[in-house]
Amino acid sequence: MKYVIGIDLGTSAVKILLMDQEGNVAQEVSKSYPLIHEKSGYSEQEPEQWVEKTREGLSELVTEFKGNVEDIEGISFSGQMHGLVLLDESNNVLRNAILWNDVRTTPQCKQIYDVVGQERLLAITKNPALEGFTLPKILWVKEHEPEIFEKSTVFMLPKDYLRFRMTGQIHSEYSDAAGTLLLNVGEKQWSTEICDQFNIKHELCPPLVESHECVGTITEEYASLTGLSPATKVFAGGADNACGAIGSGILSEGNTLCSVGTSGVVLSYEERNDRDFEGKVHYFNHGKQDAFYTMGVTLAAGYSLSWFKDVFAENDSFEALLDGIEHIPVGANGLLFTPYLVGERTPHADPKIRASFIGMEGSHTKKDFVRAVLEGITFSLHESIEIFRASGKTIDTITSIGGGAKNDTWLQIQADIFDAKIIKLKSEQGPGIGAAILAAFGAGWSNSLQEIADLFIQPATTYEPIPENVEKYQKLFTLYKGVYQQTKELNEGLAAFRK
């Protein structure tokens, strides 16, 4: 039996999957590491932690592996996006990595618009200037730590740095590079225009490869540290959302992913590179060659439900909290919730908007509120789907993963609000499985990425939209969209009274 390893380098932990040729998860290991918050809005990590914890995890996996390590044919990666790692001429790390959820770079985002222009930026990168992206971080270092910027010879994204430490080879790949604001997404090359506008050396951008491309084998030193064979091939891998798409089978037109974690993502496969979403949704290169994906984000998706539980039902389990919501009618007996607890990303990109319950009355019960929270989260996610459909995209099948896939009633709510068939998977390891699929494809297990995905990914249940509910939710969705416009000014005024 042959095997591959998928490494998912997340924000709080690295998760390692060993998968066999039949698509089974043979072993899995997880190792956590800390975040560094020096100031409000700052979020950093020490790259050496990624290296050390991955080494520990691989060593543990190999120790428990009963087969021949030479049968582990390849390793690939999924990684947290946007994080900035800067190396000097000796390839040493110059400072802690600045992560995707670091928000210190608002002035740099304004600078990008002032210098490049919003229309030109969207034409090149397909994405707006947001604090999480990599270019604003580079510009922050250039302004505030000029001595470090001067010593920098190459920048790397988190999983690319981890891969470099395993192979000694420096590369990036298109799906992660697309989240930097330095990549010409349509042309699949670094934008010399943007580099020149900010006096960034072209050499600071690493060589680009495809996600399934072999970039070498692990070094003799790394093999001795982990117990892996030095012949183990290493493949480039992809951004976490791109690998999540692959690991959920989002590999053809019309297929869409709905993922509910702390935040929520709606991600749709795209083969064209010329759609114009006016920056309302993200537009990135896929881990599948010559494909793309569009993505909308709800900042407080699962967080809205956990917030409600912590504040109003602290002693309830999530199962108890959701028990019986199937008996609450569509519309939660006239109660609407907007999940803007920490502002919103899609479609409003508004950091000041805040959440609302609209329509409260004395007869409402806790279960009405819970149903309203689930419906409000799903309405927010549906705003991304509405943008996709308005552009001409067909969305008829949606794979649901994460917290939104753990409750049958919520899955049916998704089917009804999205007016699409919802698929729940038997196993949810999204990004890690996506990385393993890329390794299997790169290792030649099949000449079709789709064929490997079909083997590794199995649907468990499908949920069809109920026409009567669809009609009711369409009316409610119109009311939901009105809440933002009618509370925007109120929330801007209330901002002065927040801590």
C-alpha positions as CSV (number, residue, x, y, z in Angstrom):
1,M,0.0,0.0,0.0
2,K,1.3,3.5,-0.9
3,Y,0.7,6.6,1.2
4,V,0.8,10.4,1.0
5,I,0.9,13.0,3.8
6,G,-1.2,16.2,3.8
7,I,0.1,18.9,6.2
8,D,-2.4,21.7,7.1
9,L,-0.5,24.6,8.7
10,G,-3.2,26.5,10.5
11,T,-3.2,29.6,12.7
12,S,-3.4,27.6,16.0
13,A,-2.1,24.2,15.1
14,V,-0.5,22.0,12.4
15,K,-2.6,19.0,11.4
16,I,-0.9,16.1,9.6
17,L,-2.9,13.4,7.8
18,L,-1.5,10.1,6.4
19,M,-3.7,8.8,3.7
20,D,-3.6,5.5,1.8
21,Q,-4.3,4.8,-1.9
22,E,-7.9,3.8,-1.1
23,G,-8.6,7.3,0.3
24,N,-8.6,6.3,4.0
25,V,-7.1,8.4,6.7
26,A,-4.5,6.0,8.1
27,Q,-3.2,8.3,10.9
28,E,-3.6,11.9,12.0
29,V,-1.5,14.1,14.3
30,S,-2.1,17.6,15.6
31,K,0.4,19.9,17.3
32,S,-0.5,23.4,18.6
33,Y,1.5,26.6,18.8
34,P,0.9,30.0,20.3
35,L,-0.1,33.4,18.8
36,I,1.9,36.5,19.8
37,H,-0.2,39.7,20.5
38,E,2.3,42.4,21.3
39,K,-0.3,45.2,20.9
40,S,-4.0,45.5,20.1
41,G,-4.6,44.5,16.5
42,Y,-1.2,42.8,16.2
43,S,-1.1,39.1,15.5
44,E,2.3,37.3,14.9
45,Q,3.9,33.9,15.1
46,E,7.4,32.6,15.3
47,P,8.1,30.6,12.1
48,E,10.4,28.2,14.0
49,Q,7.3,27.0,15.9
50,W,5.8,25.8,12.6
51,V,9.0,24.0,11.8
52,E,9.4,22.4,15.2
53,K,5.8,21.3,15.7
54,T,5.6,19.9,12.2
55,R,8.8,17.9,12.8
56,E,7.4,16.6,16.1
57,G,4.2,15.6,14.4
58,L,5.9,13.8,11.5
59,S,8.2,12.0,13.9
60,E,5.3,10.8,16.0
61,L,3.4,9.7,12.9
62,V,6.4,7.8,11.5
63,T,7.0,6.1,14.9
64,E,3.4,4.8,15.0
65,F,3.4,3.9,11.3
66,K,3.4,0.1,10.9
67,G,4.5,0.0,7.2
68,N,7.6,0.8,5.3
69,V,8.4,4.5,5.3
70,E,9.5,4.2,1.7
71,D,5.9,3.6,0.8
72,I,5.1,7.2,1.9
73,E,5.6,8.6,-1.5
74,G,4.9,12.3,-1.1
75,I,4.1,15.3,1.1
76,S,2.0,18.4,0.3
77,F,0.7,21.4,2.2
78,S,-2.2,23.5,3.0
79,G,-1.4,26.8,4.7
80,Q,-2.9,29.8,6.4
81,M,-2.9,32.6,3.8
82,H,-1.4,36.1,3.7
83,G,1.2,35.8,6.5
84,L,4.5,37.5,5.9
85,V,7.9,35.8,6.5
86,L,11.0,37.8,5.5
87,L,14.4,36.1,4.9
88,D,17.9,37.7,4.7
89,E,20.6,36.7,2.2
90,S,21.5,33.7,4.3
91,N,17.8,32.6,4.3
92,N,17.5,33.4,8.0
93,V,14.1,34.8,9.4
94,L,14.4,38.5,10.1
95,R,11.3,38.9,12.3
96,N,8.2,37.1,13.5
97,A,5.7,36.4,10.8
98,I,2.8,38.9,10.6
99,L,-0.4,36.9,10.2
100,W,-3.6,37.1,8.2
101,N,-5.6,38.4,11.2
102,D,-3.3,41.2,12.0
103,V,-5.0,44.6,11.4
104,R,-2.3,47.2,11.9
105,T,-2.0,48.0,8.2
106,T,-5.0,50.3,7.6
107,P,-2.8,53.2,6.5
108,Q,-0.9,51.0,4.1
109,C,-4.2,49.9,2.5
110,K,-5.0,53.5,1.9
111,Q,-1.5,54.0,0.5
112,I,-2.1,51.2,-2.0
113,Y,-5.3,52.8,-3.3
114,D,-3.6,56.2,-3.5
115,V,-0.7,54.8,-5.5
116,V,-2.2,52.1,-7.6
117,G,-5.8,53.2,-7.8
118,Q,-8.7,51.0,-6.9
119,E,-9.7,50.1,-10.5
120,R,-6.1,49.3,-11.5
121,L,-5.6,47.2,-8.4
122,L,-8.7,45.2,-9.1
123,A,-7.7,44.7,-12.7
124,I,-4.4,43.2,-11.7
125,T,-5.0,41.4,-8.5
126,K,-8.8,40.9,-8.6
127,N,-9.0,41.8,-4.9
128,P,-9.4,44.9,-2.8
129,A,-6.7,46.2,-0.4
130,L,-7.5,44.7,2.9
131,E,-5.5,44.6,6.1
132,G,-5.1,40.8,6.0
133,F,-3.2,40.7,2.7
134,T,0.6,40.5,2.4
135,L,1.5,43.6,0.5
136,P,0.2,46.0,3.2
137,K,2.4,44.0,5.7
138,I,5.5,44.5,3.5
139,L,4.8,48.2,3.3
140,W,4.3,48.4,7.1
141,V,7.7,46.8,7.6
142,K,9.2,49.1,5.0
143,E,7.9,52.1,6.8
144,H,8.3,51.1,10.5
145,E,11.3,48.7,10.3
146,P,13.3,49.9,7.4
147,E,16.5,48.2,8.6
148,I,14.7,44.8,8.3
149,F,13.2,45.7,4.9
150,E,16.7,46.6,3.6
151,K,18.1,43.2,4.7
152,S,15.1,41.3,3.2
153,T,16.0,39.3,0.1
154,V,12.8,37.2,-0.3
155,F,9.4,37.1,1.3
156,M,7.6,33.8,1.9
157,L,4.1,32.7,2.9
158,P,3.8,30.4,6.0
159,K,3.5,27.0,4.4
160,D,6.1,27.9,1.8
161,Y,8.6,28.7,4.6
162,L,7.8,25.4,6.2
163,R,8.3,23.6,2.9
164,F,11.6,25.4,2.4
165,R,12.9,24.2,5.8
166,M,12.1,20.6,4.7
167,T,13.6,20.8,1.2
168,G,16.0,23.8,1.1
169,Q,14.1,25.1,-2.0
170,I,12.4,28.4,-2.1
171,H,9.1,28.7,-4.1
172,S,5.6,30.0,-3.9
173,E,2.5,28.7,-5.8
174,Y,-0.4,30.5,-7.4
175,S,-3.2,29.9,-5.0
176,D,-1.3,31.4,-2.0
177,A,0.4,34.1,-4.1
178,A,-3.0,35.3,-5.1
179,G,-3.6,36.5,-1.6
180,T,-0.6,38.8,-1.5
181,L,-1.9,41.7,-3.7
182,L,1.4,41.3,-5.7
183,L,0.2,38.6,-8.1
184,N,-1.4,39.3,-11.5
185,V,-4.1,36.7,-10.9
186,G,-5.2,36.4,-14.6
187,E,-1.7,36.2,-16.0
188,K,-0.3,34.1,-13.2
189,Q,2.9,36.1,-12.7
190,W,4.2,38.6,-10.1
191,S,3.1,42.2,-11.0
192,T,6.3,44.1,-11.8
193,E,4.0,47.2,-12.1
194,I,3.0,47.0,-8.5
195,C,6.5,46.2,-7.3
196,D,7.9,49.2,-9.1
197,Q,5.3,51.5,-7.8
198,F,6.4,50.7,-4.2
199,N,10.1,50.3,-4.9
200,I,10.0,46.6,-4.1
201,K,12.8,44.6,-5.6
202,H,11.4,42.0,-8.1
203,E,13.7,39.4,-6.4
204,L,11.8,39.8,-3.2
205,C,9.0,37.7,-4.8
206,P,9.8,33.9,-4.8
207,P,9.7,31.7,-8.0
208,L,6.2,30.4,-8.8
209,V,5.1,26.8,-9.4
210,E,1.8,24.9,-9.7
211,S,0.3,23.5,-6.6
212,H,0.8,19.8,-7.6
213,E,4.4,20.4,-8.8
214,C,7.2,18.5,-7.2
215,V,9.8,21.0,-5.8
216,G,12.3,18.4,-4.5
217,T,12.7,15.8,-1.8
218,I,13.2,16.2,1.9
219,T,16.8,16.8,2.9
220,E,18.9,14.1,4.5
221,E,18.9,16.1,7.8
222,Y,15.1,16.3,7.8
223,A,14.8,12.6,7.0
224,S,17.0,11.8,10.0
225,L,15.0,14.1,12.3
226,T,11.6,12.6,11.3
227,G,12.3,9.1,10.3
228,L,10.9,9.7,6.8
229,S,12.8,8.4,3.7
230,P,15.1,11.0,2.1
231,A,13.4,9.9,-1.2
232,T,10.0,11.4,0.0
233,K,8.9,13.8,-2.7
234,V,7.6,17.2,-1.7
235,F,4.9,19.0,-3.6
236,A,4.1,22.7,-3.5
237,G,0.6,22.6,-2.0
238,G,-1.9,25.4,-1.8
239,A,-3.6,28.1,0.3
240,D,-6.0,26.7,3.0
241,N,-9.1,27.8,1.1
242,A,-7.9,26.4,-2.2
243,C,-7.0,23.1,-0.5
244,G,-10.3,23.2,1.4
245,A,-12.0,23.4,-2.0
246,I,-10.0,20.5,-3.4
247,G,-10.7,18.5,-0.2
248,S,-14.4,19.1,-0.6
249,G,-14.5,18.2,-4.3
250,I,-15.0,21.8,-5.5
251,L,-13.4,21.1,-8.9
252,S,-15.9,21.9,-11.6
253,E,-18.3,24.7,-12.6
254,G,-21.4,25.0,-10.5
255,N,-19.8,23.4,-7.4
256,T,-19.7,25.6,-4.3
257,L,-18.4,25.2,-0.8
258,C,-20.1,26.6,2.4
259,S,-17.8,26.4,5.4
260,V,-18.8,27.6,8.8
261,G,-16.1,28.0,11.4
262,T,-15.5,31.1,13.5
263,S,-16.0,33.0,10.3
264,G,-17.9,31.6,7.3
265,V,-16.8,31.2,3.7
266,V,-18.7,30.6,0.5
267,L,-16.3,29.5,-2.2
268,S,-17.3,28.8,-5.8
269,Y,-15.2,27.1,-8.5
270,E,-14.4,29.3,-11.5
271,E,-12.7,28.6,-14.8
272,R,-12.9,32.2,-16.2
273,N,-10.4,34.9,-15.2
274,D,-12.4,37.8,-16.7
275,R,-15.4,38.1,-14.4
276,D,-15.8,41.5,-12.7
277,F,-17.0,41.3,-9.2
278,E,-15.9,44.9,-8.5
279,G,-14.0,43.7,-5.4
280,K,-17.2,42.6,-3.6
281,V,-15.8,39.0,-3.3
282,H,-12.3,37.6,-3.3
283,Y,-11.0,36.1,-6.6
284,F,-8.1,33.7,-6.2
285,N,-6.2,31.1,-8.2
286,H,-7.3,27.6,-7.4
287,G,-5.0,24.7,-6.4
288,K,-6.2,23.0,-9.6
289,Q,-4.1,24.2,-12.6
290,D,-5.6,27.0,-14.7
291,A,-8.7,27.3,-12.5
292,F,-9.9,30.0,-10.0
293,Y,-12.3,30.4,-7.2
294,T,-14.4,33.2,-5.9
295,M,-15.0,33.6,-2.2
296,G,-17.2,35.6,0.1
297,V,-16.6,35.9,3.8
298,T,-19.0,36.3,6.8
299,L,-16.8,37.4,9.7
300,A,-18.9,36.1,12.5
301,A,-20.6,33.0,11.3
302,G,-20.0,30.2,13.9
303,Y,-18.9,32.9,16.3
304,S,-22.4,34.3,16.3
305,L,-23.8,31.0,17.6
306,S,-21.0,30.5,20.2
307,W,-21.5,34.1,21.3
308,F,-25.2,33.6,21.8
309,K,-24.5,30.4,23.7
310,D,-21.9,32.0,26.0
311,V,-24.0,35.0,26.8
312,F,-27.5,33.6,27.0
313,A,-27.2,29.8,27.4
314,E,-23.8,29.3,29.1
315,N,-24.8,26.0,30.7
316,D,-26.2,24.5,27.5
317,S,-24.2,22.3,25.2
318,F,-24.5,23.1,21.5
319,E,-26.6,20.0,21.0
320,A,-29.0,21.1,23.7
321,L,-29.1,24.6,22.4
322,L,-30.1,23.4,18.9
323,D,-32.4,20.7,20.0
324,G,-36.0,21.4,18.9
325,I,-35.3,24.2,16.5
326,E,-36.9,22.1,13.8
327,H,-40.2,22.9,15.5
328,I,-39.7,26.7,15.1
329,P,-41.2,27.9,11.8
330,V,-39.3,29.6,9.0
331,G,-38.7,33.1,10.0
332,A,-38.4,32.3,13.7
333,N,-41.8,33.7,14.5
334,G,-41.0,37.1,13.0
335,L,-37.5,37.5,14.4
336,L,-34.4,38.5,12.3
337,F,-30.8,38.5,13.3
338,T,-27.9,40.1,11.4
339,P,-24.5,38.5,12.4
340,Y,-22.4,41.7,12.4
341,L,-20.8,41.1,15.8
342,V,-17.3,42.1,14.6
343,G,-18.3,44.1,11.5
344,E,-18.7,42.5,8.1
345,R,-16.6,41.5,5.1
346,T,-19.0,40.5,2.3
347,P,-20.7,42.3,0.7
348,H,-20.2,45.4,2.9
349,A,-16.6,45.5,4.1
350,D,-17.8,47.6,7.0
351,P,-15.8,47.4,10.3
352,K,-18.3,49.6,12.2
353,I,-21.6,47.8,11.5
354,R,-22.8,45.7,14.4
355,A,-25.4,42.9,14.9
356,S,-29.1,43.3,15.5
357,F,-32.1,41.3,16.5
358,I,-35.1,42.9,14.7
359,G,-38.7,42.1,15.6
360,M,-38.3,41.0,19.3
361,E,-41.5,40.6,21.3
362,G,-42.5,39.1,24.6
363,S,-43.8,35.8,23.2
364,H,-40.4,34.9,21.7
365,T,-38.6,31.9,23.3
366,K,-34.9,31.0,23.5
367,K,-35.4,28.6,20.6
368,D,-36.8,31.4,18.4
369,F,-33.6,33.4,19.0
370,V,-31.5,30.3,18.2
371,R,-33.3,29.7,14.9
372,A,-33.0,33.4,14.1
373,V,-29.2,33.3,14.7
374,L,-28.9,30.3,12.3
375,E,-31.1,31.9,9.7
376,G,-29.2,35.2,10.0
377,I,-25.8,33.5,9.5
378,T,-27.2,31.7,6.5
379,F,-28.6,34.9,5.0
380,S,-25.2,36.6,5.3
381,L,-23.6,33.7,3.5
382,H,-26.4,33.9,0.9
383,E,-25.3,37.4,0.1
384,S,-22.1,36.0,-1.4
385,I,-24.1,33.4,-3.4
386,E,-26.4,36.2,-4.7
387,I,-23.3,38.1,-5.9
388,F,-22.0,35.0,-7.7
389,R,-25.4,34.3,-9.4
390,A,-25.7,38.0,-10.5
391,S,-22.5,37.6,-12.4
392,G,-23.9,34.7,-14.4
393,K,-22.5,31.8,-12.3
394,T,-24.7,28.7,-11.9
395,I,-24.8,27.5,-8.3
396,D,-26.9,24.4,-7.9
397,T,-24.9,22.2,-5.6
398,I,-23.2,23.3,-2.4
399,T,-21.0,21.2,-0.1
400,S,-21.5,22.2,3.5
401,I,-18.7,21.7,6.0
402,G,-17.8,22.9,9.5
403,G,-20.3,23.9,12.2
404,G,-23.1,24.4,9.7
405,A,-22.9,20.8,8.7
406,K,-23.4,19.4,12.2
407,N,-27.1,19.9,12.5
408,D,-29.8,18.5,10.1
409,T,-32.1,21.4,10.6
410,W,-29.4,23.9,9.8
411,L,-28.5,22.0,6.7
412,Q,-32.1,22.1,5.5
413,I,-32.2,25.9,6.3
414,Q,-29.1,26.2,4.0
415,A,-30.8,24.3,1.2
416,D,-33.9,26.5,1.5
417,I,-32.2,29.9,1.8
418,F,-29.6,29.0,-0.9
419,D,-32.2,27.3,-3.1
420,A,-29.6,24.6,-3.9
421,K,-28.9,21.0,-3.1
422,I,-26.7,20.7,0.0
423,I,-24.2,17.9,0.3
424,K,-22.8,16.7,3.7
425,L,-19.6,14.7,3.5
426,K,-18.8,11.5,5.4
427,S,-15.5,12.9,6.6
428,E,-14.5,16.5,7.1
429,Q,-10.7,17.1,6.9
430,G,-11.0,19.7,4.1
431,P,-7.7,21.5,3.7
432,G,-5.6,18.5,4.9
433,I,-7.3,16.1,2.6
434,G,-6.9,18.7,-0.2
435,A,-3.1,18.8,0.5
436,A,-3.0,15.0,0.4
437,I,-4.9,14.9,-2.9
438,L,-2.4,17.3,-4.4
439,A,0.4,15.0,-3.2
440,A,-1.3,11.9,-4.6
441,F,-1.9,13.7,-7.9
442,G,1.7,14.9,-8.0
443,A,3.0,11.4,-7.2
444,G,1.1,10.0,-10.2
445,W,-1.7,8.0,-8.5
446,S,-3.9,9.2,-11.3
447,N,-3.7,11.7,-14.2
448,S,-7.0,13.3,-13.0
449,L,-7.3,15.4,-9.9
450,Q,-11.0,14.8,-10.0
451,E,-10.5,11.0,-10.0
452,I,-8.4,11.2,-6.8
453,A,-10.9,13.6,-5.2
454,D,-13.7,11.2,-6.0
455,L,-11.8,8.4,-4.2
456,F,-10.9,10.5,-1.2
457,I,-14.2,12.4,-0.7
458,Q,-17.5,10.6,0.0
459,P,-20.9,12.3,0.3
460,A,-23.0,11.2,3.3
461,T,-26.4,13.0,2.9
462,T,-28.1,15.4,0.6
463,Y,-30.7,18.0,1.4
464,E,-33.0,19.3,-1.3
465,P,-34.7,22.8,-1.1
466,I,-38.4,22.7,-0.1
467,P,-40.2,25.1,-2.5
468,E,-42.6,26.5,0.1
469,N,-39.7,27.4,2.4
470,V,-37.7,28.8,-0.5
471,E,-40.5,31.2,-1.2
472,K,-40.8,32.3,2.4
473,Y,-37.0,32.8,2.8
474,Q,-36.8,34.9,-0.4
475,K,-39.2,37.4,1.2
476,L,-37.3,37.3,4.5
477,F,-34.0,37.8,2.7
478,T,-35.3,41.1,1.2
479,L,-36.1,42.3,4.8
480,Y,-32.7,41.0,6.0
481,K,-30.8,43.1,3.4
482,G,-32.7,46.2,4.5
483,V,-31.4,45.9,8.1
484,Y,-27.9,46.9,7.1
485,Q,-28.9,50.1,5.4
486,Q,-31.3,51.1,8.1
487,T,-28.9,50.4,11.0
488,K,-25.6,51.7,9.4
489,E,-26.0,55.3,10.7
490,L,-27.1,54.2,14.1
491,N,-24.1,51.9,14.5
492,E,-21.7,54.6,13.4
493,G,-23.1,56.8,16.1
494,L,-22.9,54.1,18.7
495,A,-19.3,53.4,17.9
496,A,-18.3,56.4,20.1
497,F,-19.8,54.6,23.1
498,R,-18.0,51.3,22.7
499,K,-14.9,50.4,24.7
